[in-house]
Every structure is written in C-alpha cells, then in structure tokens.
Amino acid sequence: MWYMIYSEDVANSLPLRKQVRAKHLERLTELQQQGRLMTAGPLPAIDSNDPGDAGFTGSLVIAEFDSLELAQAWADADPYIDAGVYARSTIKPFKAVF
C-alpha cells in the first residue's frame, strides 16, 4: 500500500538539511530503484521553487510499504531525524486516484 510521510522541519533547518542531504536522498533513491517511490520533495518556506536562505518547512514522501508499521519505521530512520531537521512526521495510508 502507498503511504504519505509528511515531515515538518524545526525552525531554521536549512544548515542541518545541507549536512545530511546526501544520506537522505540515498534512501529515497533506493525506494525509487525498487519502484516503491511515487513522489518526494521538500516544502519551500516561501512561494518559490528555489527558496534560497528561506529554506524549507518540511518534506512530503509518498512511497509503498507492506504496512503502516514499516512505513513508520522507515520514516523514523531518516537521517533528517538524527540530524534534528524534522520536528515530527505524520504517516498515513494514501490511496492514489489520479
């Protein structure tokens, strides 16, 4: 089943994001190579594709897992968690219609 992982950043997270971005993207690339990633990306803090120093307020990942528990475990192991980028993550089942 597909799951939405919505993660919210702490304030001023950009320096922390930059430190571990490669590790974060590596995990997403692995899901993509397995055909389990629908979409993923950061949420700009301002109305711009390139928010510059304004940074981001969070991230959205929609990926396939065998259960909610496995989706939660995957989200909990994100390098952004260990680095203190994310304040919290919400994981919910997602039904693709379009």
C-alpha positions in Angstrom: 0.0 0.0 0.0 1.0 3.6 -0.5 1.8 5.8 2.5 2.1 9.5 2.8 5.0 10.7 5.1 4.6 14.3 5.9 7.5 15.7 8.0 7.7 19.1 9.5 11.1 20.9 9.9 12.3 22.7 13.0 12.8 26.4 12.6 16.0 27.4 10.6 16.6 23.8 9.5 18.5 24.6 6.3 22.0 24.2 7.7 21.0 20.9 9.2 19.4 19.8 6.0 22.6 20.5 4.0 24.7 18.4 6.3 22.8 15.2 5.7 21.0 15.8 2.4 23.1 13.2 0.5 22.2 10.4 3.0 18.5 11.5 2.9 18.5 11.3 -0.9 20.3 8.0 -0.9 17.4 6.3 0.9 14.8 7.9 -1.5 16.9 6.8 -4.5 16.8 3.2 -3.1 13.0 3.3 -2.9 12.8 4.7 -6.4 15.1 2.0 -7.8 12.8 -0.6 -6.2 9.8 1.0 -7.9 8.3 2.0 -4.5 8.5 5.8 -4.7 5.6 7.8 -6.2 7.0 11.2 -5.3 9.1 13.0 -2.8 10.3 16.6 -2.2 10.8 19.4 0.2 8.2 22.1 1.0 9.7 25.6 0.3 9.3 28.1 3.1 8.3 30.8 0.5 6.4 30.7 -2.8 9.4 29.8 -4.9 11.0 26.7 -6.4 14.3 28.0 -5.1 13.7 29.4 -1.7 17.4 30.2 -1.1 18.1 31.1 2.5 14.4 30.9 3.4 14.8 27.1 3.3 12.1 24.6 3.8 9.3 23.9 6.2 9.1 20.1 5.7 9.0 17.3 3.2 6.5 15.0 1.6 7.2 11.4 0.6 4.6 9.0 -1.0 6.0 5.5 -1.0 4.9 1.9 -1.0 5.4 -0.2 2.1 3.8 -3.5 3.3 2.3 -1.9 6.4 1.9 1.3 8.3 4.4 0.0 10.8 7.1 -0.5 8.2 6.4 3.0 6.8 6.7 4.4 10.3 10.0 2.5 10.8 11.4 3.8 7.5 10.4 7.4 8.4 11.9 7.1 11.9 15.2 6.0 10.4 15.5 9.1 8.1 18.9 10.9 8.5 17.0 14.1 8.9 15.5 12.7 12.2 19.0 12.0 13.6 20.3 15.4 12.5 17.4 17.3 14.1 15.9 18.6 10.9 12.4 17.2 11.5 10.3 18.2 14.5 7.7 15.5 13.7 6.5 13.2 11.0 2.9 12.0 10.2 2.4 8.8 8.3 -0.9 7.9 6.8 -2.2 5.4 4.2 -2.6 7.0 0.8 -5.0 6.0 -2.0 -3.9 7.1 -5.4 -6.8 8.1 -7.5 -5.0 10.1 -10.3 
